[in-house]
Amino acid sequence: MDEVLLRSLTPSVVAILVRRGADFAAAEDAVQDALVEAVRVWPTDPSAGPSNRGNPMRDPKGWLVTVAWRRFLDATRADAARRRREDLFDEQPAPGPAPAVDDTLQLYFLCAHPSLTPSSAVALTLRAVGGLNTRQIAQAYLVPEATMAQRISRAKRTVSGVRFDQPGDVATVLRVLYLVFNEGYSGDVDLAAEAIRLTRQLAAAIDHPEVAGLLALMLLHHARRAARTAPDGSLVPLAEQDRGRWDTKVIAEGVEILQAALARDRLGEFQAQAAIAALHADAPTAQETDWVQIVEWYDELTRLTDNPIVRLNRAVAVGEADGPRAGLAALAALDDSSPSSSSMGYPLPRHAAVAAYLHERDGDLATAARLYAEAAQKAPNLAERDHLTRQAARLNARR
């Protein structure tokens, strides 16, 4: 049984049921039941699904559609409150090849509907488009399965009345996929790899330079994954990573996708971020990084988005290109009240960590150590807190 195949077929099967008249919530539940049935019977019954004996694939999508539609009909007939609508579904489509129409794109838009919170949109996307079950999503987010089930149910109720043919917002879909990617890995599902798979699927369905830009960005970041942590699990900063562990094949693919997107001259924020990642990936050593060009890309990115993290990262790049005092001046310009204030929306732990790094580069070890410790106290996760604490201890030992 090919789990990746099952997940890749999920969105189109859900979409087919919706086009046949099922509401989104009922269609998604029926498809999940069909996936469970596929896991149960495909490995043991060659006639029920793809053969695992080397025979050609039959029609796994058609099989899933047939089983999911039957599950939907059973659930509809069992619901007394909807018994009067049963006649609408009496004529069950005959088994056979599934229609070639692919409504995957509309399903992406539905799951990333603006009425949903970001966390609900991510969960619904993983379930309806990614084909993950509730347990897998709950494990990935480190929450109880019952909690995740409630979140998904609320999300499905929210979009149940949305017309399936309404145009969607590509930017919203991309932000949801980027949120999935940034979750990384937890439980038995690698969300970074899953986000890349879903973004590849979206890129195949829609010709949009920002979709390509996001895919390139994900690939370029994912290529460095093996070098990001030490054997003990501690974080390894970009400048200290073993670049021999970077996946050059994935980097090459990301750069190729990015170049094709940039050539269309419709620059967006994901393309700009990918360009910065590509410059880091292109440098044989940290010392050979083209920081001047990176600052120029951050200027473009700042023009495209007013994201506080972008402005903080630009200050770091300025410090590398023009010296730490220039970086500190750029940082001070963000918020004149205090280098560690969050009054203008800059996350205090990140702001303090950037200030600490630049003060260390400038030789002010006492201020740097204090700021590293301040950032560690408010770090959002254990790995980052441990890293910042070690930086503070390292500088205190040198004083």
C-alpha positions as a Markdown table, in Angstrom:
| # | Residue | x | y | z |
|---|---|---|---|---|
| 1 | Met | 0.0 | 0.0 | 0.0 |
| 2 | Asp | 1.4 | 3.3 | -1.1 |
| 3 | Glu | 0.7 | 5.9 | 1.6 |
| 4 | Val | 2.1 | 8.8 | -0.5 |
| 5 | Leu | -0.2 | 7.8 | -3.4 |
| 6 | Leu | -3.2 | 7.8 | -1.1 |
| 7 | Arg | -2.4 | 11.3 | 0.3 |
| 8 | Ser | -1.8 | 12.7 | -3.2 |
| 9 | Leu | -5.2 | 11.4 | -4.3 |
| 10 | Thr | -7.1 | 12.8 | -1.3 |
| 11 | Pro | -7.9 | 16.4 | -2.5 |
| 12 | Ser | -9.2 | 15.4 | -5.9 |
| 13 | Val | -11.4 | 12.6 | -4.3 |
| 14 | Val | -12.9 | 15.1 | -1.8 |
| 15 | Ala | -13.5 | 17.6 | -4.7 |
| 16 | Ile | -15.3 | 15.0 | -6.8 |
| 17 | Leu | -17.7 | 14.2 | -3.9 |
| 18 | Val | -18.4 | 17.9 | -3.4 |
| 19 | Arg | -19.2 | 18.3 | -7.1 |
| 20 | Arg | -21.6 | 15.4 | -6.8 |
| 21 | Gly | -23.5 | 17.2 | -4.1 |
| 22 | Ala | -21.9 | 16.3 | -0.8 |
| 23 | Asp | -21.2 | 19.2 | 1.6 |
| 24 | Phe | -17.5 | 19.7 | 2.4 |
| 25 | Ala | -17.6 | 18.3 | 5.9 |
| 26 | Ala | -19.5 | 15.1 | 4.9 |
| 27 | Ala | -17.3 | 14.6 | 1.8 |
| 28 | Glu | -14.1 | 14.9 | 3.9 |
| 29 | Asp | -15.3 | 12.4 | 6.5 |
| 30 | Ala | -16.3 | 9.9 | 3.8 |
| 31 | Val | -12.9 | 10.2 | 2.1 |
| 32 | Gln | -11.2 | 9.6 | 5.4 |
| 33 | Asp | -13.2 | 6.4 | 5.8 |
| 34 | Ala | -12.2 | 5.4 | 2.3 |
| 35 | Leu | -8.6 | 5.9 | 3.1 |
| 36 | Val | -8.9 | 3.7 | 6.2 |
| 37 | Glu | -10.5 | 1.0 | 4.1 |
| 38 | Ala | -7.7 | 1.3 | 1.5 |
| 39 | Val | -5.1 | 0.8 | 4.2 |
| 40 | Arg | -7.0 | -2.2 | 5.4 |
| 41 | Val | -7.6 | -4.0 | 2.1 |
| 42 | Trp | -5.1 | -2.9 | -0.6 |
| 43 | Pro | -2.1 | -4.9 | 0.7 |
| 44 | Thr | -4.2 | -8.1 | 0.9 |
| 45 | Asp | -6.7 | -7.8 | -2.0 |
| 46 | Pro | -5.1 | -7.1 | -5.3 |
| 47 | Ser | -8.5 | -6.7 | -6.9 |
| 48 | Ala | -9.5 | -4.0 | -4.4 |
| 49 | Gly | -6.7 | -1.6 | -5.1 |
| 50 | Pro | -3.2 | -1.2 | -6.7 |
| 51 | Ser | -1.4 | -4.5 | -6.9 |
| 52 | Asn | 1.7 | -5.0 | -4.8 |
| 53 | Arg | 2.9 | -7.8 | -7.0 |
| 54 | Gly | 4.3 | -5.7 | -9.7 |
| 55 | Asn | 1.1 | -5.6 | -11.9 |
| 56 | Pro | 0.1 | -2.3 | -13.5 |
| 57 | Met | -1.9 | 0.1 | -11.5 |
| 58 | Arg | -5.6 | -0.3 | -12.0 |
| 59 | Asp | -7.6 | 2.8 | -10.9 |
| 60 | Pro | -6.8 | 3.7 | -7.3 |
| 61 | Lys | -8.5 | 7.1 | -7.6 |
| 62 | Gly | -11.7 | 5.6 | -9.0 |
| 63 | Trp | -11.7 | 3.0 | -6.2 |
| 64 | Leu | -11.4 | 5.7 | -3.6 |
| 65 | Val | -14.2 | 7.7 | -5.2 |
| 66 | Thr | -16.5 | 4.7 | -5.3 |
| 67 | Val | -15.9 | 3.7 | -1.6 |
| 68 | Ala | -16.1 | 7.3 | -0.4 |
| 69 | Trp | -19.3 | 7.9 | -2.2 |
| 70 | Arg | -20.8 | 4.7 | -0.7 |
| 71 | Arg | -19.7 | 5.9 | 2.8 |
| 72 | Phe | -21.3 | 9.3 | 2.1 |
| 73 | Leu | -24.6 | 7.6 | 1.0 |
| 74 | Asp | -24.6 | 5.4 | 4.1 |
| 75 | Ala | -24.1 | 8.3 | 6.4 |
| 76 | Thr | -26.8 | 10.4 | 4.6 |
| 77 | Arg | -29.4 | 7.6 | 4.8 |
| 78 | Ala | -28.6 | 7.0 | 8.4 |
| 79 | Asp | -29.3 | 10.6 | 9.3 |
| 80 | Ala | -33.1 | 10.9 | 10.0 |
| 81 | Ala | -33.0 | 14.6 | 9.8 |
| 82 | Arg | -31.9 | 14.4 | 6.2 |
| 83 | Arg | -34.0 | 11.4 | 5.2 |
| 84 | Arg | -36.2 | 13.5 | 2.9 |
| 85 | Arg | -33.1 | 14.3 | 0.7 |
| 86 | Glu | -32.3 | 10.7 | 0.2 |
| 87 | Asp | -33.9 | 10.6 | -3.2 |
| 88 | Leu | -31.2 | 13.0 | -4.5 |
| 89 | Phe | -28.6 | 10.3 | -3.9 |
| 90 | Asp | -30.4 | 7.1 | -4.9 |
| 91 | Glu | -28.7 | 6.9 | -8.2 |
| 92 | Gln | -25.2 | 5.8 | -7.3 |
| 93 | Pro | -22.7 | 6.4 | -10.1 |
| 94 | Ala | -21.4 | 3.2 | -11.5 |
| 95 | Pro | -17.9 | 2.1 | -10.7 |
| 96 | Gly | -15.4 | 3.1 | -13.3 |
| 97 | Pro | -12.5 | 5.5 | -14.0 |
| 98 | Ala | -12.7 | 8.7 | -12.0 |
| 99 | Pro | -13.4 | 11.9 | -14.0 |
| 100 | Ala | -10.3 | 13.7 | -15.2 |
| 101 | Val | -11.4 | 17.1 | -13.8 |
| 102 | Asp | -9.1 | 18.1 | -11.0 |
| 103 | Asp | -10.6 | 20.5 | -8.4 |
| 104 | Thr | -7.5 | 20.3 | -6.1 |
| 105 | Leu | -6.9 | 24.0 | -6.5 |
| 106 | Gln | -10.4 | 25.0 | -5.3 |
| 107 | Leu | -9.9 | 22.7 | -2.3 |
| 108 | Tyr | -6.7 | 24.5 | -1.4 |
| 109 | Phe | -8.6 | 27.8 | -1.5 |
| 110 | Leu | -11.4 | 26.4 | 0.6 |
| 111 | Cys | -9.1 | 25.1 | 3.3 |
| 112 | Ala | -7.3 | 28.5 | 3.5 |
| 113 | His | -10.5 | 30.4 | 3.7 |
| 114 | Pro | -10.1 | 33.9 | 5.3 |
| 115 | Ser | -12.7 | 33.1 | 7.9 |
| 116 | Leu | -10.5 | 30.5 | 9.4 |
| 117 | Thr | -7.8 | 31.1 | 12.0 |
| 118 | Pro | -4.3 | 30.3 | 10.8 |
| 119 | Ser | -4.1 | 27.2 | 13.0 |
| 120 | Ser | -7.5 | 25.9 | 11.8 |
| 121 | Ala | -6.6 | 26.5 | 8.2 |
| 122 | Val | -3.3 | 24.6 | 8.6 |
| 123 | Ala | -5.1 | 21.7 | 10.3 |
| 124 | Leu | -7.9 | 21.5 | 7.7 |
| 125 | Thr | -5.3 | 21.7 | 4.8 |
| 126 | Leu | -3.3 | 18.8 | 6.3 |
| 127 | Arg | -6.5 | 16.8 | 6.7 |
| 128 | Ala | -8.4 | 17.5 | 3.5 |
| 129 | Val | -5.6 | 18.2 | 1.1 |
| 130 | Gly | -2.7 | 16.3 | 2.7 |
| 131 | Gly | -4.7 | 13.2 | 3.6 |
| 132 | Leu | -3.4 | 13.0 | 7.2 |
| 133 | Asn | -5.7 | 11.7 | 9.9 |
| 134 | Thr | -6.5 | 13.5 | 13.0 |
| 135 | Arg | -4.1 | 11.5 | 15.2 |
| 136 | Gln | -1.2 | 12.4 | 12.9 |
| 137 | Ile | -2.0 | 16.1 | 12.9 |
| 138 | Ala | -2.4 | 16.1 | 16.7 |
| 139 | Gln | 0.9 | 14.4 | 17.1 |
| 140 | Ala | 2.6 | 16.9 | 14.8 |
| 141 | Tyr | 1.2 | 19.8 | 16.9 |
| 142 | Leu | 1.7 | 18.1 | 20.2 |
| 143 | Val | -1.9 | 18.4 | 21.3 |
| 144 | Pro | -4.4 | 15.8 | 22.4 |
| 145 | Glu | -6.3 | 14.1 | 19.5 |
| 146 | Ala | -9.6 | 15.2 | 20.9 |
| 147 | Thr | -8.5 | 18.8 | 20.9 |
| 148 | Met | -7.4 | 18.5 | 17.2 |
| 149 | Ala | -10.6 | 16.8 | 16.3 |
| 150 | Gln | -12.6 | 19.7 | 17.7 |
| 151 | Arg | -10.5 | 22.2 | 15.9 |
| 152 | Ile | -10.9 | 20.4 | 12.6 |
| 153 | Ser | -14.7 | 20.0 | 13.2 |
| 154 | Arg | -15.1 | 23.7 | 13.8 |
| 155 | Ala | -13.1 | 24.5 | 10.7 |
| 156 | Lys | -15.2 | 22.3 | 8.6 |
| 157 | Arg | -18.4 | 23.8 | 9.9 |
| 158 | Thr | -17.0 | 27.3 | 9.2 |
| 159 | Val | -16.5 | 26.5 | 5.5 |
| 160 | Ser | -19.5 | 24.2 | 5.0 |
| 161 | Gly | -21.6 | 27.0 | 3.5 |
| 162 | Val | -18.8 | 28.4 | 1.2 |
| 163 | Arg | -19.6 | 27.9 | -2.4 |
| 164 | Phe | -17.0 | 25.6 | -4.0 |
| 165 | Asp | -16.6 | 27.7 | -7.1 |
| 166 | Gln | -15.8 | 30.9 | -5.5 |
| 167 | Pro | -12.4 | 32.4 | -6.5 |
| 168 | Gly | -9.7 | 32.0 | -3.8 |
| 169 | Asp | -6.7 | 34.0 | -2.7 |
| 170 | Val | -3.4 | 32.4 | -3.7 |
| 171 | Ala | -1.5 | 34.5 | -1.2 |
| 172 | Thr | -3.6 | 33.0 | 1.7 |
| 173 | Val | -3.0 | 29.5 | 0.5 |
| 174 | Leu | 0.8 | 30.1 | 0.3 |
| 175 | Arg | 0.9 | 31.5 | 3.8 |
| 176 | Val | -0.9 | 28.4 | 5.1 |
| 177 | Leu | 1.6 | 26.2 | 3.3 |
| 178 | Tyr | 4.5 | 28.2 | 4.7 |
| 179 | Leu | 3.0 | 27.8 | 8.2 |
| 180 | Val | 2.9 | 24.1 | 7.6 |
| 181 | Phe | 6.6 | 24.1 | 6.5 |
| 182 | Asn | 7.8 | 26.1 | 9.5 |
| 183 | Glu | 6.3 | 23.6 | 11.9 |
| 184 | Gly | 9.1 | 21.2 | 11.0 |
| 185 | Tyr | 8.9 | 17.7 | 12.4 |
| 186 | Ser | 7.0 | 16.2 | 15.3 |
| 187 | Gly | 5.3 | 12.8 | 15.7 |
| 188 | Asp | 5.3 | 10.5 | 12.7 |
| 189 | Val | 4.7 | 13.1 | 10.0 |
| 190 | Asp | 7.5 | 15.3 | 8.7 |
| 191 | Leu | 5.6 | 18.5 | 8.1 |
| 192 | Ala | 8.4 | 20.2 | 6.3 |
| 193 | Ala | 8.5 | 17.4 | 3.7 |
| 194 | Glu | 4.7 | 17.3 | 3.6 |
| 195 | Ala | 4.6 | 21.1 | 2.9 |
| 196 | Ile | 7.0 | 20.6 | 0.0 |
| 197 | Arg | 4.8 | 17.8 | -1.4 |
| 198 | Leu | 1.7 | 19.9 | -1.2 |
| 199 | Thr | 3.4 | 23.0 | -2.7 |
| 200 | Arg | 4.7 | 20.8 | -5.6 |
| 201 | Gln | 1.1 | 19.7 | -6.1 |
| 202 | Leu | -0.1 | 23.3 | -6.0 |
| 203 | Ala | 2.6 | 24.3 | -8.5 |
| 204 | Ala | 1.4 | 21.7 | -10.9 |
| 205 | Ala | -2.1 | 23.0 | -10.6 |
| 206 | Ile | -1.5 | 26.7 | -11.0 |
| 207 | Asp | 1.0 | 28.7 | -13.0 |
| 208 | His | 2.0 | 31.5 | -10.5 |
| 209 | Pro | 5.5 | 32.8 | -9.9 |
| 210 | Glu | 4.9 | 33.1 | -6.1 |
| 211 | Val | 3.9 | 29.5 | -5.9 |
| 212 | Ala | 7.3 | 28.7 | -7.6 |
| 213 | Gly | 9.0 | 31.1 | -5.3 |
| 214 | Leu | 7.6 | 29.4 | -2.2 |
| 215 | Leu | 8.6 | 26.0 | -3.5 |
| 216 | Ala | 12.1 | 27.2 | -4.2 |
| 217 | Leu | 12.3 | 28.8 | -0.7 |
| 218 | Met | 11.2 | 25.6 | 1.0 |
| 219 | Leu | 13.7 | 23.5 | -1.0 |
| 220 | Leu | 16.6 | 25.8 | -0.3 |
| 221 | His | 15.9 | 25.8 | 3.4 |
| 222 | His | 15.2 | 22.1 | 3.5 |
| 223 | Ala | 18.5 | 21.4 | 1.8 |
| 224 | Arg | 20.3 | 22.7 | 4.9 |
| 225 | Arg | 18.3 | 20.6 | 7.4 |
| 226 | Ala | 20.8 | 17.9 | 8.2 |
| 227 | Ala | 23.4 | 20.5 | 9.2 |
| 228 | Arg | 21.1 | 22.6 | 11.5 |
| 229 | Thr | 21.5 | 20.5 | 14.6 |
| 230 | Ala | 24.4 | 18.9 | 16.4 |
| 231 | Pro | 24.4 | 15.3 | 17.5 |
| 232 | Asp | 23.2 | 16.4 | 20.9 |
| 233 | Gly | 20.2 | 18.2 | 19.3 |
| 234 | Ser | 21.5 | 21.7 | 19.9 |
| 235 | Leu | 21.1 | 24.3 | 17.2 |
| 236 | Val | 23.9 | 25.1 | 14.8 |
| 237 | Pro | 23.9 | 28.7 | 13.5 |
| 238 | Leu | 24.2 | 29.1 | 9.7 |
| 239 | Ala | 27.7 | 30.5 | 9.8 |
| 240 | Glu | 28.9 | 27.4 | 11.8 |
| 241 | Gln | 27.1 | 24.7 | 9.7 |
| 242 | Asp | 29.0 | 22.0 | 7.9 |
| 243 | Arg | 28.2 | 22.9 | 4.3 |
| 244 | Gly | 29.3 | 19.5 | 3.2 |
| 245 | Arg | 26.1 | 18.2 | 4.7 |
| 246 | Trp | 23.9 | 20.5 | 2.6 |
| 247 | Asp | 22.0 | 18.7 | -0.1 |
| 248 | Thr | 23.4 | 20.1 | -3.3 |
| 249 | Lys | 20.9 | 18.4 | -5.5 |
| 250 | Val | 18.0 | 20.0 | -3.7 |
| 251 | Ile | 19.8 | 23.3 | -3.7 |
| 252 | Ala | 20.2 | 23.1 | -7.5 |
| 253 | Glu | 16.5 | 22.3 | -8.0 |
| 254 | Gly | 15.5 | 25.2 | -5.8 |
| 255 | Val | 17.8 | 27.6 | -7.7 |
| 256 | Glu | 16.5 | 26.4 | -11.0 |
| 257 | Ile | 12.9 | 26.9 | -9.9 |
| 258 | Leu | 13.7 | 30.4 | -8.5 |
| 259 | Gln | 15.5 | 31.6 | -11.7 |
| 260 | Ala | 12.5 | 30.6 | -13.8 |
| 261 | Ala | 10.1 | 32.5 | -11.5 |
| 262 | Leu | 12.3 | 35.6 | -11.3 |
| 263 | Ala | 12.5 | 35.6 | -15.1 |
| 264 | Arg | 8.8 | 36.4 | -15.3 |
| 265 | Asp | 9.4 | 39.8 | -13.6 |
| 266 | Arg | 6.5 | 39.5 | -11.2 |
| 267 | Leu | 8.5 | 39.7 | -7.9 |
| 268 | Gly | 6.8 | 38.7 | -4.7 |
| 269 | Glu | 8.0 | 38.2 | -1.1 |
| 270 | Phe | 8.5 | 34.4 | -1.4 |
| 271 | Gln | 10.7 | 34.9 | -4.5 |
| 272 | Ala | 12.7 | 37.6 | -2.6 |
| 273 | Gln | 13.1 | 35.3 | 0.4 |
| 274 | Ala | 14.2 | 32.5 | -1.9 |
| 275 | Ala | 16.8 | 34.7 | -3.5 |
| 276 | Ile | 18.3 | 35.5 | -0.1 |
| 277 | Ala | 18.4 | 31.7 | 0.7 |
| 278 | Ala | 20.0 | 31.0 | -2.7 |
| 279 | Leu | 22.8 | 33.5 | -2.0 |
| 280 | His | 23.5 | 31.7 | 1.3 |
| 281 | Ala | 23.4 | 28.4 | -0.4 |
| 282 | Asp | 25.8 | 29.6 | -3.1 |
| 283 | Ala | 28.5 | 30.7 | -0.8 |
| 284 | Pro | 31.3 | 28.0 | -0.3 |
| 285 | Thr | 32.0 | 29.4 | 3.2 |
| 286 | Ala | 30.2 | 31.8 | 5.5 |
| 287 | Gln | 33.0 | 34.3 | 4.9 |
| 288 | Glu | 32.3 | 34.3 | 1.2 |
| 289 | Thr | 28.6 | 35.2 | 1.5 |
| 290 | Asp | 27.6 | 38.1 | -0.7 |
| 291 | Trp | 26.1 | 40.2 | 2.1 |
| 292 | Val | 25.9 | 43.3 | -0.1 |
| 293 | Gln | 23.6 | 41.6 | -2.5 |
| 294 | Ile | 21.6 | 40.1 | 0.4 |
| 295 | Val | 21.1 | 43.6 | 1.8 |
| 296 | Glu | 19.7 | 44.6 | -1.6 |
| 297 | Trp | 17.3 | 41.7 | -1.6 |
| 298 | Tyr | 16.2 | 42.6 | 2.0 |
| 299 | Asp | 15.5 | 46.1 | 0.7 |
| 300 | Glu | 13.3 | 44.6 | -2.0 |
| 301 | Leu | 11.6 | 42.4 | 0.6 |
| 302 | Thr | 11.0 | 45.3 | 2.9 |
| 303 | Arg | 9.3 | 47.1 | 0.1 |
| 304 | Leu | 7.1 | 44.1 | -0.5 |
| 305 | Thr | 6.2 | 43.4 | 3.1 |
| 306 | Asp | 6.4 | 45.3 | 6.4 |
| 307 | Asn | 7.2 | 42.2 | 8.3 |
| 308 | Pro | 9.2 | 43.0 | 11.5 |
| 309 | Ile | 11.3 | 39.9 | 11.2 |
| 310 | Val | 12.4 | 41.0 | 7.7 |
| 311 | Arg | 13.6 | 44.3 | 9.1 |
| 312 | Leu | 15.5 | 42.6 | 11.9 |
| 313 | Asn | 17.2 | 40.2 | 9.5 |
| 314 | Arg | 18.1 | 43.2 | 7.3 |
| 315 | Ala | 19.9 | 44.8 | 10.3 |
| 316 | Val | 22.0 | 41.6 | 10.6 |
| 317 | Ala | 22.8 | 41.7 | 6.9 |
| 318 | Val | 23.8 | 45.4 | 7.1 |
| 319 | Gly | 26.1 | 44.5 | 10.0 |
| 320 | Glu | 27.7 | 41.8 | 8.0 |
| 321 | Ala | 28.1 | 44.0 | 4.8 |
| 322 | Asp | 29.1 | 47.3 | 6.4 |
| 323 | Gly | 30.3 | 46.4 | 9.9 |
| 324 | Pro | 28.6 | 45.8 | 13.3 |
| 325 | Arg | 28.1 | 49.5 | 14.0 |
| 326 | Ala | 26.2 | 50.0 | 10.8 |
| 327 | Gly | 24.1 | 47.0 | 11.8 |
| 328 | Leu | 23.4 | 48.5 | 15.2 |
| 329 | Ala | 22.4 | 51.8 | 13.6 |
| 330 | Ala | 20.0 | 50.0 | 11.4 |
| 331 | Leu | 18.6 | 48.2 | 14.4 |
| 332 | Ala | 18.3 | 51.4 | 16.4 |
| 333 | Ala | 16.3 | 53.0 | 13.5 |
| 334 | Leu | 13.7 | 50.3 | 13.9 |
| 335 | Asp | 12.7 | 51.4 | 17.4 |
| 336 | Asp | 14.4 | 54.4 | 18.9 |
| 337 | Ser | 13.0 | 53.8 | 22.4 |
| 338 | Ser | 15.1 | 50.7 | 23.3 |
| 339 | Pro | 17.1 | 48.1 | 21.5 |
| 340 | Ser | 15.1 | 45.3 | 23.2 |
| 341 | Ser | 11.7 | 46.9 | 23.0 |
| 342 | Ser | 8.7 | 45.2 | 21.3 |
| 343 | Ser | 6.7 | 48.4 | 21.2 |
| 344 | Met | 6.7 | 48.6 | 17.4 |
| 345 | Gly | 5.8 | 44.9 | 17.0 |
| 346 | Tyr | 9.3 | 43.5 | 16.9 |
| 347 | Pro | 9.4 | 40.2 | 18.8 |
| 348 | Leu | 11.5 | 40.9 | 21.9 |
| 349 | Pro | 13.5 | 37.6 | 22.0 |
| 350 | Arg | 14.5 | 38.0 | 18.3 |
| 351 | His | 15.2 | 41.7 | 18.7 |
| 352 | Ala | 17.4 | 41.1 | 21.7 |
| 353 | Ala | 19.3 | 38.2 | 20.0 |
| 354 | Val | 20.1 | 40.4 | 17.0 |
| 355 | Ala | 21.3 | 43.2 | 19.2 |
| 356 | Ala | 23.4 | 40.8 | 21.2 |
| 357 | Tyr | 25.0 | 39.4 | 18.0 |
| 358 | Leu | 25.9 | 42.8 | 16.7 |
| 359 | His | 27.2 | 44.1 | 20.1 |
| 360 | Glu | 29.4 | 40.9 | 20.2 |
| 361 | Arg | 30.7 | 41.7 | 16.7 |
| 362 | Asp | 31.5 | 45.2 | 17.9 |
| 363 | Gly | 33.5 | 43.9 | 20.9 |
| 364 | Asp | 31.0 | 44.9 | 23.7 |
| 365 | Leu | 30.9 | 41.5 | 25.3 |
| 366 | Ala | 29.1 | 42.6 | 28.5 |
| 367 | Thr | 26.1 | 44.1 | 26.7 |
| 368 | Ala | 26.0 | 41.1 | 24.3 |
| 369 | Ala | 26.0 | 38.6 | 27.2 |
| 370 | Arg | 23.2 | 40.5 | 28.9 |
| 371 | Leu | 21.1 | 40.7 | 25.8 |
| 372 | Tyr | 21.6 | 37.0 | 25.0 |
| 373 | Ala | 20.4 | 36.1 | 28.5 |
| 374 | Glu | 17.4 | 38.4 | 28.1 |
| 375 | Ala | 16.5 | 36.8 | 24.8 |
| 376 | Ala | 16.9 | 33.3 | 26.3 |
| 377 | Gln | 14.4 | 34.1 | 29.1 |
| 378 | Lys | 11.7 | 34.8 | 26.5 |
| 379 | Ala | 12.6 | 32.3 | 23.8 |
| 380 | Pro | 9.6 | 30.5 | 22.2 |
| 381 | Asn | 11.1 | 27.0 | 22.5 |
| 382 | Leu | 13.6 | 24.9 | 24.4 |
| 383 | Ala | 16.2 | 24.5 | 21.7 |
| 384 | Glu | 16.4 | 28.3 | 21.1 |
| 385 | Arg | 16.5 | 29.0 | 24.8 |
| 386 | Asp | 19.4 | 26.6 | 25.3 |
| 387 | His | 21.3 | 28.1 | 22.3 |
| 388 | Leu | 20.9 | 31.6 | 23.6 |
| 389 | Thr | 21.8 | 30.6 | 27.2 |
| 390 | Arg | 25.0 | 29.0 | 25.9 |
| 391 | Gln | 25.9 | 32.1 | 24.0 |
| 392 | Ala | 25.5 | 34.2 | 27.1 |
| 393 | Ala | 27.6 | 31.7 | 29.1 |
| 394 | Arg | 30.3 | 31.7 | 26.5 |
| 395 | Leu | 30.7 | 35.5 | 26.5 |
| 396 | Asn | 30.5 | 35.7 | 30.4 |
| 397 | Ala | 33.4 | 33.1 | 30.5 |
| 398 | Arg | 35.5 | 35.4 | 28.2 |
| 399 | Arg | 35.1 | 38.5 | 30.3 |
